[in-house]
Amino acid sequence: MTLKAVLFDMDGTLVDSESVHFNCWNDVLAPFGVRYEEDDFCQRFSGRPTLDAAIEVVEQYNLSVSPQWLAQAKYDAFEQFVTTNLPPLMPFAEEVLEVVKQSDLKMALVTGSSRHEALPILKGYGFYEWFDCVVTKDDVQNPKPAGDPYLLALTTLGISAEQAIAVEDTHTGVTAATNANVPVVAIPNKHTLGHDLSLAVSQMDNLQQLWQWVQTKL
């Protein structure tokens, strides 16, 4: 079946935001005397829902706040940061988004971030209007690793799972796409090289390789 759409993850796939997420976590946890090292934290939590990470941190350190409070504090810290500081783009991100937009393919963003986290980045780079569909964790009852975000994107675009390809960098993201029966290409970053990406139909080094591969499917 002919490829009709590319569905992009955001954090770690289009923007190099894992370090920003990490720094926000450490800022929120500092009053509790908790501090992580970046590599350890990102290997452990990259791609996982913020609330899941908060639950684990609260339990591990027996914090005096609820996981919901901690997760919201982290959301607020990230949103405040990206309003005035854009995380750097991943290699070839802008070029690939532009050529996909100029093609006959539809393009969606499917992110585990909240809408308040994602929109300042997308609008800051001028990408928001490029996407035919933007799905955040706020738009579904069950965010990644559930398949709901991808199912919503497919419905919004009016295509079937076989007509799309997802692009993800984490085990959580690859699992989410697979749960929606969407074939997924994995492009791990330095923090997710150790993730189990075996469910992906292909693993690549960067977004440029992805576009070269996509062209063979048109």
C-alpha positions as CSV (number, residue, x, y, z in Angstrom):
1,M,0.0,0.0,0.0
2,T,1.3,3.4,-0.9
3,L,2.8,5.6,1.9
4,K,0.6,8.6,2.6
5,A,1.8,10.1,5.8
6,V,4.8,10.5,8.1
7,L,4.0,10.7,11.9
8,F,6.9,12.3,13.8
9,D,7.6,12.1,17.5
10,M,9.0,15.3,18.9
11,D,11.3,15.0,21.9
12,G,14.6,13.3,21.0
13,T,13.4,12.9,17.4
14,L,12.9,16.4,16.1
15,V,14.3,18.4,18.9
16,D,17.2,17.6,21.3
17,S,15.1,18.3,24.4
18,E,16.1,15.4,26.6
19,S,18.7,17.6,28.4
20,V,16.1,20.3,28.9
21,H,13.7,17.7,30.5
22,F,16.5,16.4,32.7
23,N,17.5,19.9,33.9
24,C,13.9,20.7,34.7
25,W,13.6,17.5,36.7
26,N,16.7,18.3,38.7
27,D,15.4,21.9,39.3
28,V,12.1,20.5,40.6
29,L,13.8,17.9,42.8
30,A,16.5,20.1,44.2
31,P,14.4,21.3,47.2
32,F,14.0,17.6,48.2
33,G,17.8,17.0,48.1
34,V,17.5,14.7,45.1
35,R,19.8,15.0,42.1
36,Y,20.4,12.7,39.1
37,E,23.3,12.5,36.6
38,E,22.1,13.2,33.1
39,D,23.1,9.9,31.4
40,D,21.6,7.8,34.2
41,F,18.4,9.8,34.3
42,C,17.9,9.9,30.5
43,Q,18.7,6.2,30.1
44,R,16.1,5.4,32.7
45,F,13.3,7.9,31.9
46,S,13.6,9.1,28.3
47,G,10.3,8.5,26.5
48,R,8.4,7.5,29.6
49,P,5.3,9.4,30.6
50,T,6.1,12.1,33.1
51,L,3.7,10.8,35.7
52,D,5.3,7.3,35.5
53,A,8.7,8.9,36.2
54,A,7.2,10.9,39.0
55,I,5.6,7.9,40.6
56,E,9.0,6.1,40.6
57,V,10.9,9.0,41.9
58,V,8.4,9.7,44.8
59,E,8.5,6.0,45.8
60,Q,12.3,5.7,45.5
61,Y,13.0,8.8,47.7
62,N,9.9,8.7,49.8
63,L,9.1,12.3,48.9
64,S,6.5,14.2,50.9
65,V,4.5,15.2,47.7
66,S,2.2,13.3,45.4
67,P,3.4,12.0,42.0
68,Q,0.7,14.2,40.5
69,W,2.1,17.3,42.2
70,L,5.7,16.4,41.1
71,A,4.6,15.7,37.5
72,Q,2.8,19.1,37.3
73,A,5.7,20.9,38.7
74,K,7.9,19.4,36.0
75,Y,5.4,20.3,33.3
76,D,5.3,23.9,34.6
77,A,9.1,24.1,34.7
78,F,9.5,22.8,31.1
79,E,6.8,25.0,29.7
80,Q,8.3,28.1,31.4
81,F,11.8,27.3,30.0
82,V,10.8,26.6,26.4
83,T,8.7,29.7,26.2
84,T,11.9,31.7,26.0
85,N,14.6,29.0,25.2
86,L,14.1,26.7,22.3
87,P,15.9,23.3,22.6
88,P,18.2,22.7,19.6
89,L,16.9,20.8,16.6
90,M,18.1,17.2,15.9
91,P,20.3,16.8,12.8
92,F,18.4,17.3,9.5
93,A,15.1,18.0,11.3
94,E,14.2,21.2,9.6
95,E,15.4,20.0,6.1
96,V,13.4,16.8,6.4
97,L,10.2,18.4,7.7
98,E,10.4,20.9,4.8
99,V,10.8,18.2,2.1
100,V,8.0,16.1,3.6
101,K,5.8,19.2,3.7
102,Q,6.6,19.9,0.1
103,S,5.8,16.4,-1.0
104,D,2.4,14.8,-1.4
105,L,2.7,13.2,2.0
106,K,0.6,14.2,5.0
107,M,2.6,15.0,8.2
108,A,1.6,14.7,11.8
109,L,3.3,15.3,15.2
110,V,2.5,12.6,17.8
111,T,4.1,13.5,21.1
112,G,4.0,12.3,24.7
113,S,4.5,15.9,25.8
114,S,1.7,18.1,26.9
115,R,0.2,20.7,24.5
116,H,1.7,23.5,26.7
117,E,5.1,21.9,26.3
118,A,5.0,21.2,22.6
119,L,3.4,24.3,21.1
120,P,6.0,26.8,22.2
121,I,8.7,24.7,20.5
122,L,6.6,24.1,17.3
123,K,5.6,27.7,17.0
124,G,9.0,29.0,18.0
125,Y,10.6,27.2,15.1
126,G,7.7,28.0,12.8
127,F,6.8,24.3,12.4
128,Y,3.3,24.3,13.8
129,E,1.5,25.2,10.6
130,W,3.5,22.6,8.7
131,F,1.7,19.7,10.4
132,D,-1.7,18.5,9.2
133,C,-2.3,17.1,12.7
134,V,-0.7,17.6,16.2
135,V,-1.5,15.0,18.9
136,T,-0.3,15.6,22.4
137,K,-0.8,13.6,25.6
138,D,-3.6,15.9,26.5
139,D,-5.6,14.8,23.5
140,V,-6.0,11.2,24.5
141,Q,-7.1,9.2,27.6
142,N,-4.1,6.8,27.3
143,P,-0.9,8.4,26.1
144,K,2.2,6.6,24.9
145,P,3.1,3.7,25.2
146,A,-0.6,3.1,24.5
147,G,-1.5,3.3,20.8
148,D,-4.2,5.9,21.3
149,P,-2.2,8.9,20.2
150,Y,-1.3,7.2,16.9
151,L,-4.9,6.0,16.4
152,L,-6.1,9.6,16.8
153,A,-3.6,10.9,14.3
154,L,-4.7,8.2,11.8
155,T,-8.4,9.1,12.3
156,T,-7.7,12.8,11.9
157,L,-5.6,12.3,8.8
158,G,-8.2,9.9,7.4
159,I,-5.7,7.1,6.6
160,S,-5.1,3.6,7.7
161,A,-2.1,2.4,9.7
162,E,-0.5,0.7,6.7
163,Q,-0.5,4.0,4.9
164,A,1.7,5.7,7.5
165,I,5.2,5.4,9.0
166,A,6.0,6.6,12.5
167,V,9.4,8.0,13.5
168,E,10.4,7.4,17.1
169,D,13.6,7.4,19.3
170,T,12.5,5.4,22.4
171,H,11.1,2.1,23.5
172,T,8.0,3.8,24.7
173,G,7.4,5.5,21.3
174,V,8.1,2.4,19.3
175,T,5.7,0.5,21.4
176,A,3.0,3.1,21.0
177,A,3.2,3.1,17.2
178,T,3.3,-0.7,17.2
179,N,0.2,-0.9,19.4
180,A,-1.6,1.1,16.8
181,N,-0.3,-1.2,14.0
182,V,1.7,1.7,12.5
183,P,5.1,0.6,11.1
184,V,7.8,2.6,12.9
185,V,11.3,3.6,12.1
186,A,13.6,4.1,15.1
187,I,16.2,6.8,15.2
188,P,17.8,6.5,18.7
189,N,19.8,9.4,20.1
190,K,22.7,9.3,22.5
191,H,20.3,8.7,25.5
192,T,18.3,5.9,23.9
193,L,20.9,3.8,22.1
194,G,20.4,1.1,24.8
195,H,16.6,1.0,24.4
196,D,14.8,-2.1,23.0
197,L,13.8,-0.9,19.6
198,S,13.3,-4.4,18.1
199,L,9.7,-3.7,17.2
200,A,10.7,-1.1,14.6
201,V,10.7,-2.1,11.0
202,S,14.1,-0.3,10.6
203,Q,16.6,1.5,12.7
204,M,18.5,4.5,11.3
205,D,21.2,7.0,12.3
206,N,19.4,10.2,11.4
207,L,16.5,11.9,9.8
208,Q,18.3,12.3,6.5
209,Q,18.5,8.5,6.2
210,L,14.8,8.4,7.0
211,W,13.9,10.7,4.1
212,Q,16.0,8.6,1.7
213,W,14.2,5.5,2.9
214,V,10.7,7.2,2.6
215,Q,11.4,8.1,-1.0
216,T,11.8,4.4,-1.9
217,K,8.2,3.9,-0.5
218,L,6.5,6.5,-2.7
